[in-house]
Amino acid sequence: MMTNPIPQLAKRLAYLTAALVLLDCGLAAERKTENLILITLDGVRYQELFGGLDLEILKATTTDGKPEDTKTYKRFWAETPVQRRKKLMPFFWGEWMHRHGSVAGNPQKGSVVRLANRLHFSYPGYSEILTGHARDDLIKSNDKVLNPNPTVLEFLRHKLGLQQKQVAAFASWDVIGVAVQHESGAVFTNAGYETYAHPDPAVQSMSRLQFETLTPWDTVRHDEYTFRFAMAHLKTHQPRIFYLSLGETDDWAHEKRYDRVLAAIARFDSFFNELWNWLQDNSQYRDKTTLLITTDHGRGDIALNWHTHNAQIRDAKNTWLAVISPDSSLRGEWTGGEPVVMNQIAATLCHFIDLDYSEQNPKAGKPIARLFEK
Ligand SMILES: [Zn+2]
């Protein structure tokens, strides 16, 4: 029996379209990310990240002469916020966010990133980032104790079946060494003043020097050492999951040394440049690595309270977040959109590597959908 060819053709076209849609969805879910690098910059305010030097704070903290005569002003001042932030972080605002990544949290652009915890100090902030869950009932101090909850680093090691050195955390503040894990030894850590054992004599000598060139604080070493040991570990062990935690910005702020805070942020920018160039030269990492950069809390927003942060300082809940990933097509600054909550970071990291963090913590924030939009 002859059938009418027109409906047949329509039917075939419908099947073909359905098949193409399925194929497209399959491709969309396929991720390029094989490595994750989390970087935190302790207590770096969105005000400096997006606006550079704040003249009111420089005025309030200049004790000798006019603020305009200071080295800090000459190095970092420019007329507009966009010019100032480029002076402070030329690599971040130049090549990085322009060509490779995106950054959320500028209130001037209607973008909000905020903490779920109400305490606005370090351990609660790091724990929220690392576990995906604010636990104000459990984490009430910066005491150096193991995380009361399993972290995303532990989840990733378990799910990916990695050796300990493949999941590593390097930190300037000693408490990070315990905040990253619920079970001691689950993550390879080097945090605070701690010897870093490495075959390279140059690294050995730096490991000794950290104890000779002290900061004013007993629990935070200079970020320079943390970064050098982190790079040595990356080169030697090529970890899949890596956490770099830099800290001097917070401590200089508590000391009201705005000049040192800005110098430290500029130093971070040169670390980013060096790290990025190294990743681009390495076949395990190039085009296969997602980097997520954020901070543990904000601080006060006026010259009176910029140096501090706590539950009473409302602006301290506001943070920021940058992502550079072969699996995210966003570039530059985010404008508008739903607020991002810091408890979404753990699940977002896992989503980049096609894992579902709710398996470990169903109460954790969900992946940040906007990062994965095509
Ligand atoms: Zn602090």
Boltz pocket constraint, residues with backbone or C-beta under 6 A from the ligand:
constraints:
  - pocket:
      binder: B
      contacts: [[A, 43], [A, 122], [A, 250], [A, 251], [A, 254], [A, 309]]
      max_distance: 6.0
